[in-house]
Amino acid sequence: MNSDLPGFEDELKLAQKDSVAKAFAENPSPDGLADIGIDALDAVENLLKRFYDEEKPDQPLACQAGCTFCCHQYVGISAAELAIVTKYVETNFDAADQLQLRDRLGKTLEATAGMNQFERAASRIDCPLLDETTRHCTIYTARPLTCRGMHSLDREACEKDDATPGQNHPIPQFEDHKSITRSIAIGLHLGIAENDLEAKELELGRALLIALSGKDAIKRWINGEAVFADAVVPEN
């Protein structure tokens, strides 16, 4: 890949922005928004596969199913990613599971109220979308770009960081992996903004609770209503 060349991130951002702006202008609906998000997730997965296939790094990823060291922080998402997760939950969770999820979302929001991003991560409070029994993500195939960008090359570093909350130990990562997910995410936000829509980064838990509890929340947002004004990611 040419990710070491100057302007690589800008190229990804601009290409994603233009693609999103055009696609949403053609289909300004909740389903259209979800499709845009799916295209962004696919783009990231394809680029990551290309990176790992071409570079063949010597050091493997330390991440594996059931590893939850990074699953206790605010997750910033775009409205398109929210549309994906909302649709996934409404399609794959039965009524009882959706009710339990809304309850977990509400309890997590109460427990983390007033926390900035650093305090939220240090709290070690689980993401409400994490299964309490299996420790697996309940929306894994629909997980946001932020989650797809999280990775580690050293499990011991993650264990050390987890054992000492608030000390913010560095986690070794591939810069290309972070660059790809970051660039596509920024391009997604920029493309949404091109259509004169509010493009602030939303916090997954807060925004999802609103989307699952309010009638046609995403459609109302598309129509210009400030539905997710209280779901913006808190500052550091």
C-alpha positions in Angstrom: 0.0 0.0 0.0 1.0 3.6 -0.4 0.0 4.6 3.1 3.5 5.9 3.8 3.2 8.5 1.1 2.2 12.1 2.0 -1.4 12.8 1.4 -2.6 9.2 1.8 -5.0 10.0 4.5 -6.3 13.1 2.7 -6.9 11.0 -0.5 -9.0 8.5 1.5 -10.9 11.2 3.3 -11.8 13.1 0.1 -12.7 10.0 -1.8 -15.0 8.9 1.0 -16.5 12.3 1.4 -17.4 12.6 -2.3 -18.8 9.1 -2.3 -21.0 9.7 0.7 -22.2 13.1 -0.4 -23.3 11.8 -3.8 -24.9 8.6 -2.4 -26.9 10.3 0.3 -28.1 13.1 -2.1 -29.5 10.3 -4.3 -31.2 8.5 -1.4 -31.8 10.7 1.7 -33.5 8.1 3.9 -32.7 6.0 6.9 -32.0 3.0 4.6 -29.9 5.2 2.3 -27.9 6.4 5.4 -27.4 2.8 6.5 -26.2 1.8 3.0 -23.7 4.6 3.1 -22.4 3.3 6.4 -22.2 -0.2 5.2 -20.1 1.0 2.2 -17.7 2.7 4.6 -17.4 -0.4 6.7 -16.7 -2.5 3.6 -14.1 0.0 2.4 -12.3 -0.2 5.7 -12.4 -4.0 5.7 -11.1 -4.2 2.1 -8.3 -1.7 2.8 -7.2 -3.5 6.0 -7.2 -6.8 4.2 -5.1 -5.3 1.5 -2.7 -3.9 4.0 -2.2 -7.1 5.9 -2.0 -9.2 2.6 0.6 -6.9 1.1 2.7 -5.9 4.1 2.6 -9.3 5.8 3.7 -7.8 9.1 5.9 -10.1 11.3 4.0 -9.3 14.4 0.4 -10.7 14.5 -2.5 -9.0 16.1 -3.0 -9.9 19.8 -6.8 -9.4 19.6 -9.2 -12.4 19.7 -12.8 -13.3 20.5 -13.7 -12.6 24.1 -10.9 -10.0 24.5 -12.6 -6.9 25.9 -9.8 -4.6 27.0 -10.9 -1.8 24.8 -14.7 -2.3 25.4 -15.1 0.3 28.2 -15.0 3.7 26.6 -17.1 6.2 24.7 -17.5 5.0 21.1 -17.7 7.9 18.6 -19.9 7.2 15.6 -21.4 9.0 12.6 -25.2 9.1 12.0 -24.6 6.5 9.2 -23.0 4.1 11.6 -25.9 4.7 14.0 -28.3 3.8 11.2 -26.5 0.5 10.7 -26.5 -0.5 14.4 -30.1 0.5 14.9 -31.2 -1.5 11.9 -29.1 -4.5 13.0 -30.6 -4.4 16.5 -34.1 -4.1 15.2 -33.6 -6.9 12.8 -31.6 -9.4 14.9 -32.8 -8.8 18.5 -36.2 -10.0 19.5 -38.5 -7.8 21.6 -37.2 -9.1 24.9 -33.5 -8.7 23.9 -34.2 -5.2 22.7 -35.9 -4.3 26.0 -32.9 -5.7 27.9 -30.5 -3.7 25.7 -32.4 -0.5 26.3 -32.2 -1.2 30.0 -28.4 -1.8 29.8 -28.0 1.4 27.7 -29.9 3.4 30.3 -28.0 2.0 33.3 -24.7 2.6 31.6 -25.6 6.2 30.8 -26.6 6.8 34.4 -23.3 5.2 35.6 -21.2 7.3 33.3 -23.1 10.6 33.4 -20.8 13.6 33.5 -17.7 11.7 32.7 -15.2 13.0 30.1 -13.6 10.5 27.7 -10.6 9.8 29.9 -12.8 9.2 33.0 -15.1 7.0 31.0 -12.2 4.8 29.9 -10.7 4.7 33.4 -14.1 3.6 34.9 -13.8 0.2 33.2 -17.6 0.1 32.9 -18.4 -2.3 30.1 -19.9 -1.2 26.8 -23.6 -2.0 27.1 -23.4 -3.9 23.8 -21.0 -6.4 25.3 -22.6 -9.7 26.3 -22.2 -10.2 30.0 -21.9 -13.9 29.8 -19.9 -14.7 26.6 -18.0 -11.4 26.7 -18.6 -11.1 22.9 -19.8 -8.0 21.1 -23.5 -8.4 20.4 -23.3 -6.3 17.2 -19.9 -7.5 16.0 -20.7 -7.6 12.3 -22.2 -4.1 12.5 -19.7 -2.6 14.9 -18.6 1.0 14.2 -15.4 2.2 12.6 -14.0 3.2 16.0 -14.2 -0.4 17.2 -12.7 -1.7 13.9 -9.7 0.7 14.4 -9.0 -0.6 17.9 -6.3 -3.3 17.9 -3.2 -4.3 19.7 0.1 -6.1 19.0 0.8 -7.0 22.7 -1.8 -8.6 25.0 0.5 -8.0 28.0 0.4 -4.3 27.3 -3.4 -4.4 27.3 -3.4 -6.4 30.6 -1.1 -3.9 32.2 -3.3 -1.0 31.0 -6.4 -2.7 32.2 -4.9 -3.4 35.7 -4.0 0.2 36.2 -7.0 2.3 35.1 -6.3 6.0 34.6 -2.6 5.6 33.9 -3.0 5.4 30.1 -0.3 3.0 29.1 0.7 3.0 25.4 -0.7 0.1 23.4 1.5 -0.9 20.4 -0.4 -0.7 17.1 0.0 -0.6 13.4 -0.1 3.0 12.2 -1.5 2.0 8.9 -4.5 0.2 10.5 -5.3 3.3 12.5 -4.8 5.6 9.5 -7.2 3.7 7.4 -10.1 3.6 9.8 -9.5 7.2 10.9 -9.5 8.5 7.3 -12.7 6.7 6.3 -14.4 7.8 9.4 -13.5 11.5 8.8 -14.6 11.2 5.2 -17.9 9.8 6.3 -18.6 12.7 8.6 -17.5 15.2 5.9 -19.8 13.6 3.3 -22.8 13.9 5.6 -22.0 17.5 6.3 -21.9 18.1 2.5 -25.7 17.5 2.6 -26.2 20.3 5.2 -26.8 17.7 8.0 -25.5 17.9 11.5 -22.3 15.9 11.4 -21.0 16.0 15.0 -19.6 12.8 16.4 -22.2 10.9 18.4 -21.6 8.6 21.3 -22.9 5.1 20.4 -24.7 4.3 23.7 -26.5 7.6 24.0 -27.4 7.8 20.4 -28.6 4.2 20.1 -30.9 4.6 23.1 -32.5 7.6 21.5 -32.8 5.8 18.2 -34.4 2.7 19.7 -36.7 4.6 22.0 -37.9 7.4 19.7 -40.2 6.9 16.8 -38.5 7.5 13.5 -35.6 9.2 15.2 -33.1 8.8 12.3 -35.7 10.0 9.8 -36.5 13.0 12.0 -32.7 13.8 12.1 -32.5 13.6 8.3 -35.4 16.1 8.2 -33.4 18.6 10.3 -34.6 17.9 13.9 -32.0 18.0 16.6 -32.8 14.5 17.8 -29.3 13.6 18.9 -28.3 16.9 20.4 -27.8 15.2 23.8 -25.8 12.3 22.3 -22.7 14.2 21.2 -19.4 12.6 22.4 -18.3 14.4 25.6 -15.1 16.4 25.4 -11.8 15.2 26.9 
